[in-house]
């Protein structure tokens, strides 16, 4: 078996965390390929190395002395090296970076967090170090060149049967460094797993997998033991951000499962993410609940709208011209609403409304106050009747008014809109209802066992 193990910033924050990583790697011989993030926060109020590097680049841009900040970053790496008694020469590269910072691109500067952390990790594990620029090939448009990455890996694997690779960045066709979006080390791990045809991608972080609800809202929410890629995509989009959502696609295409695990509690089972999970009539009805605040709706009404071909398309084209992404389109016979994130239209919402008014001549057009969207997600909802009834009964019992309802054709989720002020209460009410149902299911399973 081949496992790709990716460790997040909190997992490699300091020397003590490095020791936990080493114990995890040595506990399983199949963990031969390691992807590392940059060192993260060591304690509350601390700074992530990546954030400090972005700040360092800003100092360069605005002609502020960057040396004190750079020395703070360098000292973080030196402290890990010295506490672990490592012999790897990072001083040469640190000195080179210090002297050439003004000429370095922002991508190259911020990539050095992963670079130095991985150099230290490779030495500590006794693994070869392989730079991501020698492996991960990124096209100029930001897409990944999987074929070239696979070919590069084949050559590297002729020399090494194990290695540590930095996450978060790769190489453009012209040889320059290109970083991914924040959290991109998750993507690096998934690319490596796909191209090396791994059996499992382990994503080690500071939580024991996915939770059924946000622990900041619900006390001690139930852990999700297994989840499909589709469910994960829905929950991640709505704010459940344990794993970068773009890490899913390279693995889903090759049916490689992901296991999300806790570096600080390696004994926990975590969460397994698979493309398909066999149908189980005793499985919990709802997998997870997630949501976001601050959406607005542009409500448009016009008599005989249903007889006018292209009315909705014309409205959407206006929004597209402002680069606004549409979340939902609830509709009636002579009206429909366009739900968008408030932040996307904050600067020009009234200009957009004016253009719709001029182009479409609606009978009325109205902008709502900001509200929240909550997604109740579950692969088993489409096979069991009464889910919607339980959901609305839970919200009604809590005295929460539903502003909007949407459900996809796959019946994988039910999305409701509620007042921003009711968001936490709504999530808690839904969790209480469906977690209680899951508890009953587990009790019944135990009784039948």
Secondary structure, 3 states (H helix, E strand, C coil): CCEEEEECHHHHCCHHHHHHHHHHHHCCCCEEEEEECCCCCCCCCCCCHHHHHHHHHHHHHCCCCCHHHHHHHHHHHHHHHHHHCCCCCCHHHHHHHHHHHHHCCHHHHHHHHHHHHHHHHHHHHCCCEECHHHCCEECCCCCECHHHHHHHHHHHHCCCCCEEEECCEEEECCCCEEECCCCCHHHHHHHHHHHHCCCEEEEEECCCCCECCCCCCCCCCCECCEEEHHHHHHHHHCCCCCCCCCHHHHHHCCCCEEEEEEHHHCCCCCEEEECCCCCCCCCCCCCEEEEEEEEEEEEEECCCHHHCCCHHHHHHHHHHHCCCCEEECCECCCEEEEEEEHHHHCCCHHHHHHHHHHHHCCCEEEECCCEEEEEEECCCHHHCCCHHHHHHHHHHHCCCCEEEEEECCCCCEEEEEEEHHHHHHHHHHHHHHHHHHHHHHHHHHHHHC
